[in-house]
Amino acid sequence: MLEAASCSIRYNAIMRPFSPRTSRQMTILIMLFIWLVSMVVAVPQMLYFKTTTTDPGGITMCVPVWPDVGENGQSLLEQM
């Protein structure tokens, strides 16, 4: 999120050095938009990824568990 905000600030500073600065209200709206987009992108991971622990080594992993498991035991969405 910080990288996206800094990129937009740098872009405006380089491309429009003499234009007025972004208002406080616009800055807040941009930050809210960045947060909302990042949350929407993270929703599938929150819903379909589960943690499992392996037996021999006790290693904890995060694996996808998609709801459309087909006849062969594999997900069609995982191939996309």
C-alpha positions as CSV (number, residue, x, y, z in Angstrom):
1,M,0.0,0.0,0.0
2,L,2.8,2.4,0.9
3,E,4.5,1.7,-2.4
4,A,1.4,2.5,-4.4
5,A,1.0,5.8,-2.5
6,S,4.6,6.8,-2.9
7,C,4.5,6.0,-6.6
8,S,1.5,8.3,-7.2
9,I,3.2,11.1,-5.2
10,R,6.5,10.7,-7.1
11,Y,4.6,10.6,-10.4
12,N,2.8,13.8,-9.7
13,A,6.0,15.5,-8.4
14,I,7.9,14.6,-11.6
15,M,5.2,15.0,-14.2
16,R,3.5,18.1,-12.8
17,P,6.0,20.0,-10.6
18,F,4.1,23.3,-10.6
19,S,0.6,22.0,-10.1
20,P,-1.1,22.4,-6.7
21,R,-0.6,19.6,-4.3
22,T,-3.3,17.0,-3.7
23,S,-5.8,18.1,-1.1
24,R,-6.1,16.2,2.2
25,Q,-9.6,14.9,1.3
26,M,-8.3,13.5,-2.1
27,T,-5.3,11.9,-0.3
28,I,-7.7,10.2,2.1
29,L,-9.9,9.0,-0.8
30,I,-6.8,7.6,-2.6
31,M,-5.6,5.7,0.5
32,L,-9.1,4.3,1.1
33,F,-9.3,3.1,-2.5
34,I,-5.9,1.4,-2.2
35,W,-6.9,-0.3,1.0
36,L,-10.2,-1.5,-0.5
37,V,-8.5,-2.9,-3.6
38,S,-6.0,-4.8,-1.5
39,M,-8.7,-6.2,0.7
40,V,-10.7,-7.4,-2.3
41,V,-7.6,-9.1,-3.8
42,A,-7.0,-10.9,-0.5
43,V,-10.5,-12.2,0.0
44,P,-9.9,-15.5,-1.9
45,Q,-6.9,-16.3,0.2
46,M,-9.0,-15.7,3.4
47,L,-11.8,-17.9,2.2
48,Y,-10.0,-20.8,0.4
49,F,-6.6,-21.2,2.0
50,K,-6.2,-23.5,5.0
51,T,-3.2,-24.3,7.2
52,T,-2.1,-27.9,7.4
53,T,0.8,-29.6,9.3
54,T,2.9,-32.3,7.8
55,D,3.4,-35.5,9.9
56,P,7.1,-36.3,9.5
57,G,8.6,-32.8,10.0
58,G,5.7,-30.9,11.7
59,I,6.0,-28.2,9.0
60,T,2.9,-25.9,8.9
61,M,1.9,-24.9,5.3
62,C,-0.9,-22.8,3.8
63,V,-2.6,-24.7,1.0
64,P,-5.5,-23.8,-1.3
65,V,-8.7,-25.8,-0.8
66,W,-11.0,-24.9,-3.7
67,P,-14.7,-25.8,-3.6
68,D,-14.8,-27.2,-7.1
69,V,-12.8,-30.4,-6.8
70,G,-13.5,-32.6,-9.8
71,E,-13.5,-36.3,-10.4
72,N,-9.8,-36.6,-10.6
73,G,-9.3,-34.8,-7.3
74,Q,-8.0,-31.6,-8.8
75,S,-9.6,-28.2,-8.9
76,L,-10.4,-26.5,-12.3
77,L,-9.9,-23.0,-10.7
78,E,-6.4,-23.9,-9.6
79,Q,-5.3,-24.3,-13.2
80,M,-6.4,-20.7,-14.1
